[in-house]
Amino acid sequence: MLLANKEAVMTVLDTLNFVAFNPLQNNNPIAVRRRKLMAKIDEQIQLATNKDYTPTQHKWVTDDEGKQTKVEVAKRVKRWWTASVDGKINLVVRYGSKPLEFAKGKNAIELASEADVVDTLRKLREAAELGELDALIEQQAQFGRRLTLKNK
């Protein structure tokens, strides 16, 4: 009886495809930057769809006695879109604190109304997921490094 059970387990394991786990595949700089931008876009989608949305972050706080506790605090998030004088909406995609420049001197997307913000953000998220914004993100990531390297 016990032997029959072992054979059943082996046949189930034989149906699985085993591979070597390589965790470094998820840590290449391009994938990390892409995930970071997608997370920020998701946050902006939340801001656009839910007026009561308040992003939070965890922070370690030390009390008077020196005891550290982890608390959840509201995070200040700047909206990426603003209304222009003519009533159109300008959407600026930021990576870090700087806006991404889609073409020479063009760093905003003009929209007809605020109702188009969520759809446009979803399209931008899809573009980021497919790697279409990788070159722009790379440019932005290199910007701060050039200044640091020049000063040394």
N, C-alpha and C positions, 0 to 999 in steps of 0.2 A: 504494500500500500504506500509506504514512504517513498519507494523508488519511483512509482508512477507520478507522484507529486513533483519530484525533482525534474523529471522529463517534461512535464507541463510548463514549469518555470523556464526551462532552457529554450523551449520552442517560442515562448513569448519574448525572451531576450534576443533570440535569433532574428526576430522581426524588426528589432530596433537598429537604427543606423548610428553607430558610435564613432565619434570624431575626437580629436585632441582639442581641448579648450585653449584658446589663445586670447587672453584678456586685452592685449595691447592693440588689437584691431579697433577698439572703441576709443582709444586715447590719441589718435593722430590729431594734430593741431587743426586740420581742416574740419574734421567731424566735431571737435569740441567747439569751435567757433560757430559752426552751423547750428548745433544744439543750443548754444547760448542765445543766438539771434532768434531762433524759433521760440524759445521760452519767453523772450521779451515781446515777441509778436503776440503770443498767446495771452500775455498779461494785458496788452493793449486791446485785444479782442474782448477780454473780460471787462475792461474799463468802458468800452463802447457799448456793450450789450447790457450791462448791469450798472445802473447809476449808483447803487448802494455798495458796489464792490470796493473793498478796502484791502489792498494787498498787505500781507504781514510777513515778518521775518522773525527768526529766533535770535535772541541776544542774551549773552551771559552778563548778569548784573551782580556786583558785589555789595553786600549790605554793610552796615556799620561794624558788625562783628567779624567781618572778613569772610563770611560764608557766601559762596557763589551759587546762584540759582539761574536757571534758564527760563526766560520769560518771552512771551510773544508780543511784539510791538508792531504798530502800524508803520508801514514803509511808505516813504514819499515817492510817488511815481508821477513823472511828468507826462501829460498827454502828448502824443505825437501829432495831433491835428489841431488846427486853428482856423477860424473863419477869417477870410480876407475882407477888405472894404467892399468889394462888389458882391459879397454874399457867397462866394465859392469857398470850398474847403481846401486847405493846403495840408497835405499829409507828408510829414518828414520821417523817414525811417532812420533811427539812430542805432549806431553800434558803439557802445560805450557812451561817451557824452557828445560825440560828433555825429552829424548827419551823414548818411551815405550819399555819395555823389554818383547819380545814375548816368549822367552825361556831363561834359565839361560845363560847369557853372549851373547845373540843374540838379538840385538836391531835394526837390519836393514834387509830390504828385498832386495835380489839381483835380478836385472832385466837384460834381455839381451840387451835392448836398451832403449833410452829415449821415444820411441814411446809407450812402455808398461806402462809408468808412469800413464797416465790418467786412463787406464783400472784398474790398481791396486788400485789407489786412489778411484775409484768408488766401487770396491769390499770392500775396507776398510770402506767406508762410509756405505755400506749396512750392514756390520758386526757390525758397531757401532749402527746403527739404530735398528738392531735385538737384541742388548744387548750382543753380543759376546765379546766385549772389556771391559765390565763393571768391571771385576775383575782386569784387567790391569790398568784401569783408577783409580780404588779405591786404588790400591797399590801406584800409583803415587801421588794421592791426600794425602794419609797418610804420605808420605815420609817427607814432610816439617813439618807436625804437630808433628811427633815424636821428631824432633830436638828441636822444640819450647817447648814441654812439658818437655823434659829432662833438659833444662836449667833453668826451674823455680823451 
